[in-house]
Amino acid sequence: MSACLVIFIILLAFEAVYIHVAERFGVSDCPNRRSSHNQTTVRGGGLVFVAGAIAFSVWSGWLYPLFLVGLVVIAAVSFADDLRGAPIWLRLAGQFAGMALVMAQADSFALPAAVWLAVLVVGVAFLNAYNFMDGINGSAGLYTLVALGSLGVLNHDDGFIDWRFLCAGLLAAVVFCIFNVRTRARCFAGDVGSLAMGATVLFPLLLLIEASGCWAWIVLVSVYGTDAALTILRRIAMRKNIFEAHRMHAYQLLCNELGHSHLAVAAAYAAIQLAINAGAIFLPVDRYVYLIAVVSGLSAGYIGVIKYSRHQLPVRDVRQDRKAD
């Protein structure tokens, strides 16, 4: 029996046991007016990504120890927030500490101090963007499959990371999708899961950027990045607290206001990112020009969704939603 199959079975068993225990102790998300779901569902199923990282570490002889410690720090603070709630300063402290360890593992300390600090801030922002975008069934799991799969294709030629890391991450994503990519999900990722997924994607992406010297590879996560960034800018312009729950992301408008199913929207996001990544990997174009073109196209699509959703909503509902924001 291959190591991959053994790890898959272990992760599958871990997820099933976790859901059973979480149901017994009431670790769940209860829907509210800001939610995109309407049923109580187990929270924290994304812990399987931490289990996947541990499985990789054992499999590889503890190859990336600082990454594992950083991931555990991020996950511990996030899981505490999932269980009982945690003040924002504690969450950010854990995220910055964990991200610094991830960057140390990627040898990012060799960068100039100003650049290193900028990467640290952007890295924490990326983790939170992943969290913001994990709001509907199937979204984060399918997107992570696309991101890690694309990195795996690139790694086949360039070898910037041990292939077993990507394998373990993909297996964790498959297991999570088994329980999450459903009309009625058995579990949600929770903050612990979405941030763990973000870190699992970010680490090999950092290594790819450092190996190639090309920052344009951020195009591999441009769909999430564009939606999250433009939504934050929009909320800042509206003088809203960017850390408060809301329903202003494009995917939320597509599901909640325009009535599209969670799985259809999640699949569309993953499919668009897959097409973008295929172009980035295989098309003979300048990567920076390609990045600009992709972000411009995604931004136009984001604006189009906002305008279309406004036209579809009765004026009364729009005003009520603005008051609630």
Residue pairs with C-beta under 8 A, 6 or more apart in sequence:
3 59
3 164
4 167
4 171
7 52
7 55
7 59
7 167
7 168
7 171
8 171
8 174
8 175
10 51
10 55
11 48
11 51
11 52
11 55
11 171
11 172
11 175
12 175
12 178
14 47
14 48
14 51
14 175
15 45
15 48
15 175
15 176
15 178
15 179
15 187
18 44
18 45
18 47
18 48
18 187
19 42
19 45
19 179
19 186
19 187
21 27
22 28
22 42
22 43
22 44
22 45
22 187
23 42
27 42
27 43
27 44
27 82
27 83
28 40
28 41
28 42
28 43
29 35
29 37
29 40
29 41
29 42
29 43
29 188
29 190
30 40
31 37
31 38
31 39
31 40
33 324
34 245
34 246
34 247
36 135
36 136
36 247
36 252
36 255
36 256
36 262
37 136
37 137
37 185
37 188
37 262
39 184
41 184
41 185
41 186
41 187
41 188
42 186
42 187
42 188
43 82
43 187
43 188
43 190
44 79
44 82
44 187
44 188
44 189
44 190
44 192
44 193
45 176
45 179
45 180
45 186
45 187
45 188
45 189
45 190
45 193
46 140
46 176
46 188
46 189
46 190
46 192
46 193
46 194
46 196
46 197
47 75
47 79
47 190
47 192
47 193
47 196
48 172
48 175
48 176
48 193
49 169
49 172
49 173
49 176
49 193
49 196
49 197
49 200
50 71
50 72
50 75
50 192
50 196
51 172
52 168
52 169
52 171
52 172
52 200
53 67
53 68
53 71
53 168
53 169
53 172
53 196
53 200
54 68
55 168
56 63
56 164
56 165
56 167
56 168
56 169
57 63
57 64
57 65
57 68
59 164
59 168
60 162
60 164
60 165
62 68
63 162
63 164
63 165
64 105
64 162
64 165
64 203
65 105
66 101
66 102
66 104
66 105
67 101
67 102
67 105
67 106
67 199
67 203
69 101
70 97
70 98
70 99
70 100
70 101
70 102
70 104
70 105
70 199
71 98
71 102
71 196
71 199
71 200
72 98
73 94
73 97
73 98
73 101
74 94
74 95
74 98
74 99
74 127
74 195
74 196
74 199
75 192
75 195
75 196
76 94
77 86
77 90
77 91
77 93
77 94
77 95
77 98
78 91
78 94
78 190
78 191
78 192
78 195
78 196
79 190
79 191
79 192
80 86
80 90
81 91
81 191
81 192
82 190
82 191
82 192
88 243
91 191
92 124
95 124
95 127
95 128
95 195
96 120
96 124
98 199
99 120
99 123
99 124
99 127
99 199
100 120
102 123
102 199
102 202
102 203
102 206
103 109
103 116
103 119
103 120
103 123
103 206
105 203
106 203
106 206
106 207
106 210
107 210
108 116
108 119
108 206
108 210
109 116
111 119
119 206
123 202
123 206
126 198
126 202
126 221
126 225
127 195
127 198
127 199
127 202
128 195
129 198
129 224
129 225
129 228
129 229
130 140
130 194
130 195
130 197
130 198
130 201
130 224
131 191
131 194
131 195
131 198
132 228
132 231
132 249
133 139
133 140
133 143
133 194
133 224
133 227
133 228
133 249
133 251
134 140
134 188
134 189
134 193
134 194
134 197
135 249
135 251
135 252
136 251
136 252
136 255
136 262
136 265
136 266
137 180
137 181
137 182
137 183
137 185
137 262
137 263
137 266
138 177
138 180
138 181
138 182
138 185
138 262
138 263
138 266
138 267
139 251
139 262
139 265
139 266
139 269
139 270
140 180
140 189
140 193
140 194
140 197
141 173
141 176
141 177
141 180
141 181
141 189
141 197
142 177
142 181
142 266
142 267
142 269
142 270
143 223
143 224
143 266
143 269
143 270
143 273
144 169
144 173
144 176
144 197
144 200
144 201
145 170
145 173
145 174
145 177
145 270
146 270
146 273
146 274
146 277
147 201
147 205
147 220
147 221
147 273
147 277
148 166
148 169
148 170
148 173
148 200
148 201
148 204
149 170
150 220
150 274
150 277
150 280
150 281
151 161
151 166
151 201
151 204
151 205
151 208
151 220
152 163
152 166
152 167
152 170
153 281
154 160
154 208
154 281
155 161
155 163
155 166
155 204
155 208
158 208
158 211
158 212
160 204
160 207
160 208
160 210
160 211
160 212
161 203
161 204
161 207
161 208
165 203
165 204
166 204
169 200
169 201
172 200
173 197
176 187
176 189
176 193
179 185
179 186
179 187
180 186
180 187
180 188
180 189
181 263
181 266
182 263
183 261
183 262
183 263
189 197
201 221
205 217
205 218
205 220
205 221
208 217
209 215
209 217
209 218
214 287
214 288
216 287
216 288
216 290
216 291
217 280
217 287
218 225
218 291
219 276
219 277
219 280
219 287
219 290
219 291
219 294
219 295
220 273
220 276
220 277
220 280
221 273
222 273
222 276
222 291
222 294
222 295
222 298
223 269
223 272
223 273
223 276
223 298
224 269
224 273
226 295
226 298
226 299
226 302
227 249
227 250
227 251
227 298
227 302
228 249
230 299
230 302
231 248
231 249
231 250
232 242
234 248
234 306
235 241
235 242
235 246
235 248
236 242
238 325
240 246
240 325
246 252
246 325
247 253
247 256
247 257
247 321
248 325
250 301
250 302
250 305
250 306
251 265
251 266
251 269
253 305
253 306
253 309
254 260
254 265
254 305
254 309
255 261
255 262
255 265
257 309
257 312
257 313
258 308
258 309
258 312
272 298
276 294
279 285
279 290
279 294
280 287
280 290
280 294
283 290
310 318
313 321
